[in-house]
Amino acid sequence: MKYTKDMKCLCTASKTGDIFFFETDGLNDVQLYRPICTFTLPESGINDMKWNPGDDSIIIGCNNGKVF
């Protein structure tokens, strides 16, 4: 799980390659988790992810060395 710096977006990833994005409201409403989108990577074995400095995209690393 990785939040953007402003905690307005959350990205979760599973080892099977499922990626979920949620809209959140930081600490203002800790119960808000509105789904934005979901997709599955063709590769499984996600081992790391990180938002870019502008928080407008995310990089995902897989066990086999591929990066998305």
Wavefront OBJ file of the C-alpha trace (Angstrom):
o trace
v 0.000 0.000 0.000
v 1.253 3.447 -0.896
v -0.403 6.821 -0.347
v 0.378 9.982 -2.264
v 2.087 12.680 -0.179
v -1.185 14.545 0.346
v -2.920 11.248 1.228
v -5.621 11.853 -1.402
v -4.919 8.659 -3.348
v -4.045 5.127 -2.246
v -2.621 2.369 -4.410
v -2.633 -1.244 -3.276
v -1.025 -4.206 -5.013
v -1.180 -7.950 -4.512
v 1.401 -10.609 -5.237
v -0.919 -11.946 -7.945
v -0.669 -8.662 -9.898
v -3.948 -6.991 -8.908
v -3.635 -3.188 -8.609
v -6.303 -1.006 -6.985
v -6.480 2.806 -6.814
v -8.692 4.564 -4.272
v -9.570 8.209 -3.688
v -9.111 9.130 -0.022
v -9.394 12.314 2.015
v -6.251 12.145 4.094
v -6.964 12.554 7.759
v -10.155 14.606 7.181
v -12.354 11.534 6.609
v -10.509 8.345 7.485
v -13.449 6.205 6.314
v -13.446 7.509 2.718
v -12.005 4.982 0.272
v -13.715 5.552 -3.081
v -12.570 3.124 -5.828
v -11.029 4.829 -8.863
v -9.860 1.876 -10.961
v -8.456 -1.609 -10.844
v -6.372 -3.673 -13.236
v -4.191 -6.757 -13.283
v -0.605 -6.765 -14.471
v 0.399 -9.572 -16.827
v 3.182 -10.434 -14.376
v 2.705 -11.722 -10.862
v 5.096 -11.308 -7.977
v 4.905 -7.563 -7.331
v 7.581 -6.753 -4.771
v 7.700 -2.931 -4.669
v 5.924 0.217 -5.830
v 6.463 3.939 -5.433
v 4.710 7.144 -6.464
v 6.761 9.500 -8.634
v 7.725 12.889 -7.069
v 4.664 14.611 -8.597
v 2.296 11.896 -7.315
v 0.721 11.517 -10.773
v 2.019 8.029 -11.587
v 3.372 4.980 -9.837
v 6.211 2.597 -10.672
v 5.827 -1.097 -9.892
v 8.641 -3.657 -9.683
v 8.113 -7.395 -10.093
v 10.131 -10.371 -8.872
v 11.153 -11.275 -12.421
v 12.847 -7.860 -12.867
v 10.140 -6.255 -14.994
v 9.053 -2.715 -14.170
v 5.694 -1.138 -14.995
l 1 2 3 4 5 6 7 8 9 10 11 12 13 14 15 16 17 18 19 20 21 22 23 24 25 26 27 28 29 30 31 32 33 34 35 36 37 38 39 40 41 42 43 44 45 46 47 48 49 50 51 52 53 54 55 56 57 58 59 60 61 62 63 64 65 66 67 68
